[in-house]
Amino acid sequence: MPIEGGNFRADQVSLLAGTIHQRCTDPRLGEWLEVLADSSLADDPHSDPGATISRLHRDYKRACRLTTELVEAMSRATVIGQQRWEVARHDQNFSHFKPALAEIFRLKREIASRLAEPDQSRYDALLDEYEPNAKASEIRQVFNDLRPHLVQLSQQILDARHPPNERILQRKAAKESQRKLSELAAQRIGFDFQRGRLDQTTHPFCTTLGPSDCRILTRYQEKWLPAGLFGTLHEAGHGLYEQGLRQDWYGLPPGSYASLGIHESQSRLWENLVGRSYPFWQHFWPETRSILGKTVQDLSLYEFWRSINTSRPSLIRVEADEVTYNLHIIIRFDLEQALLENELSVDDLPDAWADRYESDLQIRPPSVREGVLQDVHWSAGLIGYFPTYTLGNLIASQLLTAARDQVGDLDAQWRVGEFSPLLDWLRAQIHRHGQCYSADELIHKATGKPLSSAPLVQHLRTKYAEVYRL
Ligand SMILES: [Zn+2]
């Protein structure tokens, strides 16, 4: 779209958002939901009808707290925001984006104030959209437990005397070979190509167009193997969750994902905990060698496995490794809360961002493109969204630890290419419940414990001790 076309698009999008809001807050809908909420159908909140009623009622009440004018204004601000973000990012000039971002935060403050329940902070009210019932204070507690371990481990890694050879990953590999390999990997972990597709794009994602139409998209870089392969495993993990939701409840709470944290736990589990594990590669190495040919011919499996688990502080979140990734998220979590509570002004954001990278990751972005302008989220009004990425990592480790107790010797299964016992367990514990249980309840039911940072810390310490010979 030409840059001048944006305002008209913003008009159209905000009109649609307003119309949808009016339909969703129709008083008749409220009356029907009241009747249903008082009926015996709602007695068991974990039953299909009970969960449907309670979730739709909750969404209805939330929508009614906002005016159509506010919804339209927010929608317009985010369309404009994304356009300004793109220009500012291209020009590496934050001032082109600043007024739009200030407007987004102003509107979000108003929305949050209207949505907040008596026991919720404004941030909680926004978080609720992505992670129902989560509390910023509880997330902060888990992040505070996690952070010192990450800082310490990443320092040990920097000091390690026998790091893996990360240049292996920059070897040239034809895109077509990478596509073959990625498709095979997605198939192997159970992605159903009769009910989904794998295609190429600029920014990888997974989207569902219908109950049997899940699209995963990835990108291949000729001189950076992990982008395509692990990008595909990540999106295929999201896809496995979508394909595991019950089709007969498609579009309704029992057939919808529980929360973004749970969704991300599925992608991270397959990408990192399975896809970067040694047993996975014991199975997948011969096929990789035959597909990638010369690129990896001189390497041992062990050398290759170490290289795909390289860790190094970096500026760009989406390219970060398992150890440093969560430090990126904690920075955004802190900054967006400060912005929302007016403790930090948008004017000071680029410096605040760079200062945090310097203190937390010992690396200062040379430009706003590698700094505050790298992620699209805030320009799209996604505030309260970032913590769900780290929640995903934490949940993934906790789930896998429980699966190891309940499913048997997963490593032995992966070594011979058997991934269905783990997938079946995830289907039974997580996928088939949709929104019949909250994220917290699902974690508790599957693992017997509340969310904790311990399994992720344990996983990272064990794995990186071996990769870096610490
Ligand atoms: Zn994801």
Residues whose N, C-alpha, C, O or C-beta is under 5 A from the ligand:
A	BS01	ZN	E264 S267
